[in-house]
Amino acid sequence: MYSPQDEHFMRQALGLAALGMNTTTPNPRVGCVLVKGGEVVGQGWHVRAGEPHAEAIAIGQAGSHRAVGATAYITLEPCSHFGRTPPCAEMMREAGIARVIVAMQDPNPRVSGRGMQLLRDAGIDVRCGLFAEEAAELNPGFIKRMTAGLPWVRAKTAMSLDGRTALPDGTSQWITGESARADGHAWRARACAVLTGIGTVRKDDPQMTVRAVEVTRQPLRVVVDTRFEIDLQARVLSGGNALLAVCVDLDLPAYRDKHQALRDRGVEVISLPRETPEGKLDLSALIQDLALRDCNEIHVEGGARLTGTMMRLGLIDEWLMYVAPLFLGEGLPVAAEVGPWSRIEDAPRWRWKEQSQVGDALRLRLVKT
């Protein structure tokens, strides 16, 4: 069904889509290559929301004469509706594109199937499914938000060979080397929001920003702070672009001044319901709130209690684990507080997604089975 040439140019389109990894949110990462007579006449990728889509950039680069009769290789079905930009399917029809090969159908209900049908109704040869898995890998958060109304949640942790995440006194910097830490920042950069808990903020006073790689956009920093205990001088609050999730009545006099001080600094505070009588914040409600804010991917860097609760609730889709080549002996032993289990069969199993060496650390990626 597909020729080696088709595969070559679709791989090129996938590579272009990946160039928008850290910038396109909340839109999907999309690449497009226009080919005529075996030569690339136009190419592009979607950079950020509100700017031209990949197809529009490729058509503009090709020009009216070279676009006519060309084949378009696109990593995601062309849109068929007016949003921040005109519909790409209509633009391709008007440009005289003769053949369109799409990696995967758009999961957005407003588009799904309609873009390709518009092209077919115009007499254009449309095929879909070439490297669909690779295309989906570029947009797990967008796909999940469009199909389930929730973001893709990725939890990151670092540990020693004997499974320790910190020394007995809680010291965890630095288990991994510089290369692994930079790689972790690259994963932060692609996320829409970075999530942590008040325990981590009190213990480490982290910034939770992307620093090891160059970015034009910083993810939203989210702190789970059930009792609204955060220190106003915490570094995670600096520069605004932060969200606190609490379980208190913000109109009470005890919290009013603190709330106003944070708002003045560009920090939003939201009050969510409690999940249990013991007073734990409803993390499911928080994740749903982030989806309503158009967050595609959430990057979790929290303690064992927070990640354990999220895993118990089924909120974590992927684990990103960095295993350093050292033994800590005594220390904090788990990345997430789960169990105990009475049977092996009860323990949740994960599927290996990828294993690779980053510096002197082993990076493991696991997803839900």
Secondary structure, DSSP 8 states (H G I E B T S, - for coil): ---HHHHHHHHHHHHHHHTTTTT-TTS---EEEEEETTEEEEEEE--STTS--HHHHHHHHHHHHHHTT-EEEESS----S-SSS--HHHHHHHHT--EEEESS----TTTTTHHHHHHHHTT-EEEE-TTHHHHHHH-HHHHHHHHHSS-EEEEEEEE-TTS-SB-TT---TTSS-HHHHHHHHHHHHH-SEEEEEHHHHHHH-------SS--S---EEEEE-TT----TT-GGGTTS-EEEEE-S-TTSHHHHHHHHHHHHTTEEEEE--BSSTT--B-HHHHHHHHHHTT--EEEE---HHHHHHHHHTT---EEEEEE-S----SSB--SS-----SSGGGS--EEEEEEEEETTEEEEEEEE-
